[in-house]
Amino acid sequence: MRSDPHSHRFHTPRRTDDCDDRSQRRGRRRPSRHRATELDAHARILTRRGRRGAWHQWEPKPAVQEIRSPETGLVMLRARIDSVGDRFNVGEATVTRATVRLHGAPLSADAVGSAYILGTNRDHAHAAACFDALLCDDTERARVLAEVVEPMRKAADDLDTARRAEARSTLVDFFNVSREHE
C-alpha cells in the first residue's frame, strides 16, 4: 500500500439498496470515537477460532479465491479545520486490506468483496472481505445481516454503553459542592 495523500480514498461499491441517498448514509454514520471500540468488537466476532468465529462457523461456505491477499500498509489521515476549512494531514494509520471472490454453492452468482480495517489483523480483513462479498448475494444477504452485522452492532453498542457508564461515574456536579468561603 502506498502512503500518499490520496490513499485515504477507498472505493468500495455500495451494495445496500437502502443507502442510495447520500444524506441517508451520512445520517447513519457513527462518530469516529466509536470506530476504535467497534473495531475490537468486530474483530472478535469475525475471527474467533472455533465455535464463536463468524467466518469459521459459516456453513455452507462458498469457495474463496483471494484476489488481493490481506496486506498491511499505511494511509494518510486527513482532516479539516472546523469541518469546512482547509485540509491538513493529521498523521498516518496502519490498515490491512483484502479482496476476495466467492463462488459456488450457496451463492446464486460469483461475488467480489473487499475490506479495509484499522490495524494489522489479517484474519479480520479476510473475514470482512468474505462477508462483504456475501452481502452482494441476494440469497445470503439477510442471513449475514442477522448473524454477523447485528451481533457486531450490538457488541459495539454494549461496549459504548459500558464506557458511557464509566465516564458518567466520574461526573462531578459542581452546583452541589458546598462552598467553604460563604
C-alpha positions in Angstrom: 0.0 0.0 0.0 1.3 3.4 -0.8 1.3 6.2 1.7 0.2 9.2 -0.4 -2.3 11.9 0.2 -5.0 10.2 -1.9 -4.7 6.7 -0.5 -7.4 7.5 2.1 -10.0 7.4 -0.7 -11.1 3.8 -0.6 -13.6 2.8 -3.2 -15.9 0.0 -2.0 -19.0 -0.3 -4.1 -22.2 0.4 -2.0 -24.4 -2.6 -2.3 -27.2 -1.7 0.0 -30.3 -0.5 -1.8 -31.4 1.5 1.2 -28.2 3.5 1.1 -28.6 5.1 -2.3 -29.3 8.6 -0.9 -26.1 10.2 0.4 -28.0 12.0 3.2 -29.3 8.7 4.5 -25.7 7.3 4.7 -24.5 10.4 6.3 -27.2 10.2 9.0 -26.3 6.6 9.8 -22.6 7.1 10.2 -21.2 6.8 13.7 -18.9 9.3 15.2 -15.2 8.5 14.8 -14.8 8.0 18.6 -17.0 4.9 18.3 -15.0 3.3 15.4 -12.0 2.3 17.6 -14.2 0.5 20.1 -16.2 -1.1 17.3 -13.0 -2.4 15.7 -12.2 -4.6 18.6 -15.7 -5.9 18.9 -15.9 -6.6 15.1 -12.6 -8.4 15.1 -13.6 -10.7 17.9 -16.9 -11.6 16.3 -15.5 -12.1 12.8 -12.3 -14.0 13.5 -12.6 -16.1 16.7 -11.4 -19.6 16.1 -13.7 -22.5 17.0 -17.4 -22.2 17.7 -17.6 -18.4 18.1 -15.8 -17.0 15.0 -18.5 -16.0 12.5 -16.5 -16.9 9.4 -15.1 -20.1 10.8 -18.5 -21.4 11.7 -20.3 -20.2 8.5 -21.8 -23.1 6.7 -22.2 -23.8 3.9 -19.1 -21.9 2.9 -18.6 -20.8 -0.7 -15.2 -21.3 -2.4 -12.9 -18.4 -1.7 -10.4 -17.0 -4.3 -8.1 -14.3 -3.0 -7.8 -11.5 -5.5 -5.7 -9.5 -3.1 -4.5 -11.4 -0.1 -4.5 -9.5 3.2 -1.7 -6.9 3.2 -0.8 -4.3 5.7 0.2 -0.7 5.0 -0.2 2.9 5.9 -2.7 5.5 4.9 -2.6 9.2 5.4 -5.3 10.6 7.7 -6.6 14.0 6.7 -8.9 16.4 8.5 -10.4 19.9 8.1 -10.3 22.8 10.4 -13.8 23.4 11.8 -15.1 20.8 9.3 -15.1 23.4 6.5 -11.6 24.8 6.4 -8.5 23.7 4.5 -7.5 20.0 4.7 -4.3 19.1 6.5 -2.6 15.8 7.2 -3.1 14.6 10.8 -0.9 11.5 10.6 -0.7 8.0 9.3 -2.7 5.0 10.3 -1.9 1.3 9.8 -4.6 -0.5 7.8 -5.0 -4.0 6.4 -6.9 -4.6 3.2 -8.1 -7.7 1.4 -10.2 -8.5 -1.7 -11.8 -11.9 -2.4 -14.1 -13.6 -4.9 -16.6 -16.1 -3.6 -18.1 -18.7 -6.0 -20.1 -21.9 -5.8 -22.8 -23.0 -3.5 -24.7 -21.4 -1.8 -24.3 -18.3 -3.9 -26.5 -17.5 -6.8 -23.6 -15.9 -8.7 -19.9 -15.0 -8.1 -19.4 -12.1 -5.7 -16.4 -9.9 -5.0 -15.9 -8.3 -1.6 -13.2 -6.0 -0.3 -12.4 -4.7 3.2 -10.0 -2.1 4.7 -9.7 -2.4 8.5 -7.6 -0.4 11.0 -4.8 -2.3 12.5 -2.8 -5.4 11.4 -5.3 -8.2 11.9 -5.1 -10.1 8.6 -7.8 -12.6 9.6 -10.2 -9.8 10.3 -9.6 -8.2 6.9 -10.1 -11.5 5.1 -13.3 -12.4 7.0 -14.6 -8.8 6.5 -14.0 -9.1 2.7 -15.7 -12.5 2.6 -18.8 -11.1 4.4 -18.7 -8.1 2.1 -19.0 -10.5 -0.8 -21.8 -12.4 0.8 -23.7 -9.2 1.3 -23.8 -8.9 -2.5 -25.7 -12.1 -2.9 -29.4 -11.8 -2.5 -29.8 -15.3 -1.0 -27.2 -14.8 1.7 -27.7 -11.1 2.5 -30.4 -11.4 5.1 -28.5 -14.2 6.9 -25.3 -12.1 7.0 -27.2 -9.1 8.4 -28.9 -11.2 11.1 -26.0 -13.4 12.1 -23.0 -11.1 11.7 -23.9 -7.4 11.3 -26.5 -7.2 14.1 -24.3 -9.0 16.7 -21.4 -6.7 15.8 -23.7 -3.7 16.2 -25.0 -5.0 19.5 -21.5 -5.7 20.8 -20.3 -2.2 19.8 -23.4 -0.6 21.4 -22.9 -2.6 24.7 -19.2 -1.5 24.8 -20.3 2.1 24.2 -22.9 1.9 26.9 -20.3 0.5 29.4 -17.9 3.2 28.5 -20.5 5.9 28.9 -21.5 4.5 32.3 -17.9 4.5 33.4 -17.4 8.1 32.2 -20.7 9.1 33.9 -19.5 7.7 37.2 -16.7 10.3 37.3 -19.0 13.2 36.7 -18.8 15.9 39.3 -21.8 18.2 39.9 -20.2 21.5 40.9 -23.5 23.0 42.0 -23.9 20.5 44.8 -20.4 21.0 46.2 -20.6 23.2 49.3 -18.8 26.5 49.3 -16.4 27.0 52.1 -15.9 30.8 51.9 -19.5 32.0 52.2 
